[in-house]
Amino acid sequence: MFKKLLIANRGEIAVRIIRACHELGIATVAVYSDVDRNALHVRLADEAYLIGPAPSRESYLRIDKILEAARKAGADAIHPGYGFLAEREDFAQACADDGIVFVGPSPSAIAKMGDKATARATVKAAGVNVVPGTEGEADLSDDELLAIAPSIGFPLLIKASAGGGGKGQREVRAMEDMPALLRSARREAESAFGDGAVYLEKLVEGARHIEFQLLGDQFGNIIHLGERECSLQRRRQKVLEESPSPALDTDLRWRMGQMALRAAQAVHYTNAGTIECLLDKHGNFYFMEMNTRLQVEHPVTERVTGIDIVKEQIRIARGRRLRYRQEDISQTGWAIECRVNAEDPFNNFLPSTGTITRIQFPTGPGVRVESGVYEGFAISPYYDSMIAKIITWGDSRPEAILRMRRSLDEFLIMGVKTNIPFHQQLVGSLRFQAGQFDTRFVEDRFTIEDADQERADIAALVATLVEHHQGQAAASQIGGANEPRGSAWKWSAHAAARGGR
């Protein structure tokens, strides 16, 4: 096992990795910028090193400074978390050149799959369906992309080649808008990932965003841990995820899982990764991209499978074989995650900065919270606005929703504005309850004001359904990974939508 591991990240994901390391008996090293000197991950690590000023380009994106800290600390491994350098093959290669184990895939796998345009070409050659878009592996110029765009057709997406999370992504509906959007996307991609390369992809309207969590070892074994539903997004950023997906049945889950494995096997993938897909209204699915790193939403998969993904990452990086076969994986119950951000949902979600003067996290059965903040912590404008993740689990989807509603009501935070009111209305909306949404639902068909009118009625409905589910557990089809699910729940919610308004 590693003796000392450096976490090349900050915030809640750094805290998450530190805790996993401590449970495994591994000493931890934090790195921090000037404004993160008093951050929670710095306090929890066994030792910590300053790597530069607040801007990420001068600190968390500096490979040389991170490796210098690793050498000073005597770290024998580095975990990149997500974001920043997590999908940079040059970082993975630099670690290898320094004799430090990179807890993630090989540099070659990152090069082929971490670069989204190259990934499309790689999996297409392996017989995987991809969303129509820019083909080939070249970093195309603006003029080349403008020339290709009409053949793809509008609407389309400009997407960053080097990263995900909605950064460097723009929706284009008309040719005349494209030059300015290209420049904007490149600037954001350069700022977020240190790489301004972009590619084009056809926008599949009315689609759902489904992703499959993968684990692969260095001996050629690779498995998936089931799917996550990630369709609820705002400005291309995920806001709520769940597992399983209410849109998949047994057959579709199996076929999409096989596609995900085939895509990963095309690059001999190792460690943790995620295949992201689009599922259209007709049940057709397409490879969209691969995230060659740990995902923000990994806890929902951990909760329904019982597998600690971070610990598995570390074991795989050490050279261990996978402890699981595909037939060992099953999903039990339902898990939902809400991302709590420091932003004002009543003022166009503008970022909110300041000092947290009071905070009280929700607790109780089936509730997990991951965060990197505490009372007295200052929310900085320099980094992502997410301050916590709430994960709830239940025997059924209705029970997981009820626990999320309770958790959001219990979550107390003062000093900064948060999107908790948005989440309260989202999980209380009839369409969410019925699983009737796509990637455009939040922006096109949901408002806090409309959802507020539904809230009282839906609370009684969900409670009734949970009671029914518990009383009819043998007959319920909601919980199992290998069973068709959701029909009774969807029918009841749909009936309420028709008769309750």
N, C-alpha and C positions, 0 to 999 in steps of 0.2 A: 504493500500500500504506500501511497505517497506520504512523505513526512511533512511537507509544507506546500500549501497551494495558494497562489496569488489569484485574487479575483479582479479582473480587469474591467470593473464596472462600478456602479453606484446604486443607491436607492434600494427598493424592495428586493430586486433580484440579487443584489450583492448580499443582503441579509439572508435571503433564502439559501444561497449557496454556502454561506458561512455556517449556518445551522446544520446543513447536511454534512459538511466536513467535520464539525465538532462531534456529531453523532458517530462518525466513522473513525474518530480519533486522529484526525488530520489537523495540524496547526494551520492557521489562516493568516494571509497577508492582505491588507486593504491598501488601495491607492486612492488618493483624493485630490481634488483641486482646492484652491484657496477658500472658496465659499462652502466647501463640504468638510471643513476641518472638524466640525462638531457633529457630523452626520452619524446616524445610527450604525451604519456598516463599519465606520471607523472605530466606534466605541466597542463593537462586538468582536472585532478581529483581534488576533493575538498581537499583531504589530501592524503599523500603517506608515505609508510613505507619501509625502507631498510630491505631486508630479506636474504642477503648473497652475497657471491662472484659471479663472472660471470658464472662459470659452472652451468648448470641447476640443476644438482644433489645436488648442495649446496645452491640453491635458489628457483627457480620456481617449483622444485619437492619436496620441503621440506614441508610436510603437517603441521608439528609442528610450523614452522615459519609463515606460512600463517595464521593458526588459532590464533597464538599469536597476529599477526597484527590485525586480525578481532576483537579480544577481546579488544585490546587497543583502537581501533577506535569506538567500540560499534556498529559494523555492524550487522545487523540482517539477511543478506543474502549474499551468495557468488555465483558469476557466474564464471565458470571455462573456458569459451571460448572454444577453441579447442586445441588439443595437450596437452603437459604437463600432468596435473592431470585430464583432462576432462573425461576420461573413466576409472577412478580408483574407484571401489566400496568402497575401504577403505577410500578414501577421502570423498565421499558422506556420508558414515556412520559416520566418525569423525565429520563432520559438524552437522549431526543430534544429535550426542551425546553431542555436545557443545550448542545445542539449536539454531543453525544457519541454515536457510533454504538454501538448495543446489538447485540452479536454473538448474535443469536437472532431469533425471529420478531417480527412487528409487534405492537404493543400490542393491536390488535383481535383478532388470531389467538390471542394468549395469553388474552384475555378470553373468547373463545368456546370454546377448547380446553383452556386451562390450568385453567379452572373445570370440574370433571368433570361436574357436573350440566348445565351449559350445553352442554358438548360432546355429551352424550347426545342432547339435543334437536336440536342442529345436524345431527349425522350422520344421525339418524333421518329428518329432513326431506329428506335427500339420498338416502334409500332404503337406508341401511345398517342391518343387523340389530343391535340392542342387547340386552344382558341386561335382562330385565324389572326395573323399579325405579321410583324417583321420576321422574316426568315433569315437563317444564317447566323454567323457568330460575330460579324464585324460591328465595330462601334461606328455607327452611321452618323454623318454630319446632319445639320439641320436641313440643308438643301436636299440631301438624299431622302430624309424622312418626309419632307414636304412633297417630294415627287412620288413616293410610294403610297402615301396616305389615301389618295382617291381610289386606288385599287383595293385597299382593305375595306373602305367604305365608312361613312359616319353613321352613328357616333362611334368614337374610338377612344382609347385610353393611351396617354403617354405615361410610361412607367420607368422608374429608376432601375437600371440593370444591377446595381450593387447592393440593394437592400429592399426592405419591405416596410410594413407598418403604415402604408399610405403615404410615406414621405417621397417626394419627387414624383408624385402622381397627379395627373390632370385629365379631366374629361373634356373631350373636344367634340362639338356638335356641328361646327361649320369650318370650312377651310380658312376663311378669313381670320378666325380666332387662333389658328394654330401657331403662327410664328411667336406671338407673345406668350402663349402657354408653354411652348417648347423652352423658351428662355427661362420662364419661371420655374418649370420642372427641373431644369438643369441646375439652377442656382440652389434650389432646395436640396437636391440630391448631393450636390457638392458639399453643402453645409452639413448634412446629416451623415454622409458616408465617406466624404473625402473623394468622391468619384461622381462626375456629372454625366456619365453615360446614361442614355435612355433608349427605350425601344417602343414600338407601337403594338397595340393589341385591340382587336375588335371588342366593342362593348356589347356583352350579351345581356340584353334587358330582361327584367323579370326573373333573373337567376338567383339561386341560393349559393352561398359560399360555404363549402364543406371541405374540411381538411382532415387528413389522417396522420396520426402520430406514429413515427417509426423508431425502431431501435435496431442497430446492426453492430455485430462484433467484428473483430479482425480475422475471423475464421470463415467468413462468407455466410454466416447466419444472419437473417434479417426477418423481423416480424413487425406487424403493425398492432397498435393498441386501441384500434377502433377510431371512430370519427368524432369530430367536434363541429357543431353548428356555429358558424361565425358570420351569419348574414346580417345581423343587426349592427350597422355601421353608420357613422356620421363623418362626412368628408373623407371617406375611404379609411377611416380609423375604426377598428372594432371597439364597441362599447359594452357588449354583453355576449358571452359565449356559453354554450351548454353541451353536454354529452350525456346520452346519445343525441342524434338529431331527430326531431319529430318528422322529418321528411323522408327518412330511409326505412325500407323494410328489409327483411333478411336477405333477399336476393340482391337488391341494389347495394346493400352494405358489402356483401361478398364481392361483387363485381368491382366496386370502387376500391376495395381493399387490395384486390389482386392487381389492379392498375397501379396503385401506389407502390406496391412491392416491385412491380416490373420497372417502374421509373427509377427507383432507388438502386435496383440491381444493375441498371445500365451504367452506373458509375462506381460500382462496388462500394456502396456507401457504408460508412461506419459511424458509430455513435448515434446521438439523437438528431432527428430531422423531421420535417413536416412537409407532406405533399398537399398543396392547396389546389382545390378543384372548383369549377363552376358547374352547377347542376341546373339545367334549364327547365322550363315549365313542362316539357314533354318527357322528362326523365333521361335526357342525354347528358353526359358529363364529359368534361374536358380538363386536362392538366392545365393549370394556370402558372404555377411556379413552385419551387421548392425552397423552403427556408432551412438553411444548413446550420441550424442552431436550436437552442431551447426557445420555446414560445412563451409569450406572456401568459397565455391561457392554459399552460400545461397542468395546473392544479385540478381542473375538472376531469381530465383523463386520469390523473392519479387517484382521484376520489372514487371513480366508478370501477377502476381496475385493481386498486390496492397496490400499485407499483410506484415506488419513489423514483421518478425519472432522473432527478439530479444525481442520486446515489448510483443509479445504473450507468449514467454518463461517466462517472468517476471510475467505476469498476471496469467498464469497457476500455477507457483510456489507459488503464493499468495493464491491459492485455488479457483480461478475463473473458471467458466465453459467456454468451448470454445464458441466463439461468432459466429462460422460458422458451417454449416452443409455441407456434401459433395456436395450436389446439389448447394450450394452457390459458389463453387470454379470454376473459369474459367480462362483460359489463354488468355491474350490479347497481340497480337503482338509477338515479338521475342526479346530475350535478349542474349548477349554474354559477357563472362568475360575472360580477359587475365590476367594472373599472371605475373607481372613484377618483375623479380629477379635480384639481384646483382651478375651477372655471365657473363662470356665471351663466347658468342655463337661461336666465331671464334677460340676458343682455348679449345675445348672439354668441354665447359660450366664450366670452373673452377670458383670457387667463387671469387668474387671481393670485397675487403675491402678498406676502406679509408673514407675520409670525403666528404660529398656532398657539393660542392662549389656553385652549381646553380641548381635550380629545378623549373620547370614551368609545372603544371598539365594541361591536356586538359580540355576544357569546351565546352559549347554549347548545343544545343538541344539533348536530349536523352543520355547524358553522365553523368556518376557517377564515382567518383574516391574515393577509400578508401585507406588510407596510414597512417603510423605512423612515417614518416620522414619529414625533413624540411632542409632548407639550413643551413649548419653548423653541421648537425647530422653525427655522425661517425657510419659507418656500421661495426658491430662487427663480428668476425669469430665464435662466440660462439653459434649463434642461426640460425634459418632458414633464407635463403637468400631472401625471398620475401619482397619487399619493398613497393609494391603498387598493387592494383587491379583496372583495368579499366573495367567498365561495360557500355555497350551501348545497347540502345533499339531502335527498329524501328517497324513500322506497319507490316513489312515483314522481312524475313531473309535477303534478299539482302540489305534492308535499314539499318538493324543493322550492317551488314558487312561494308557497306560504312562508317557508323559513327565510327566503330572501326578503319578502315583504317585512317580516318581523325584524330582520337584521338591519334593513335600511331605516326602519323607524327608530331602532335603538342607537344607531350610529350618531354620536354627537361630536361635532367639530366646530370650534369657534376661532375666529381670527382671520380666516379666509373663506371665500365662497367656494362651494363644491357643486358637482352635478348630481348630488343625492336626490334632489326633488325630481330631476329628469328620470332617474332610474325608478323612483317610486311610481311615477305615472306609467313608465314603459312596462314594468312587470305587472301592472294592474290593468293594462289595456286588453280589450277583448281579443284583438287579433293576435297579440302575443300569447295569450292564454290558449288560443286555438291552434297555435303554431302556423298561422297564416301570414307569412311575411317573406320578403326577399331583401336583397341588398339595398333597395331604394326605399324600403318601408319607412325608416326613421326620417329621412329628408323629405319624402314626397307625401306620406300619408299619416304622419303622426305629429301631433302638437301636444304640449303639456296641458293646454286649456281643454282640448277635446277629451283627453284621457282622464282628466279630473272628474268629468261628469260620469264616467263609467265606474269609478273606483269603488263606491259603496256597494253597488249591485254585484260586482265581480267578486268581492271579498266573501260574500255569503255563498256564491256559486262554488268557489274553489273549496271552501270549507266542507260543503256538502259532498263534493266529488272525492275529497280526501277520505272522508268518513266512509263513503261507498267503497272506495278502493280497498281500504283496510278490512272492511267487512266481507269483501268478495275477492280476497287475494288470490285464491286458487283460479278464479275465472278471469282475472285481469290480464291483459296482454301488454301492459305498459312497460314493466320493468326489465324483462330479459333481453339480452343482446341478440339472441337467436330467435326471437319471436316477433311476429307483427305486433305493432304497438299503436296506441293513441286513438283508436277509432271511437271509443266511448267518450273519451275526453273531448276530442274534436267535435263530435256530434253535439255534446251538451253545450259547449261554448258557442257553437254555431247557432244552436237553437236560442240561446240567450241573446246572441247578437241580433237575431231576427225579431224576437219578441220583447226585448228589454229596453229598446230605445224609443 
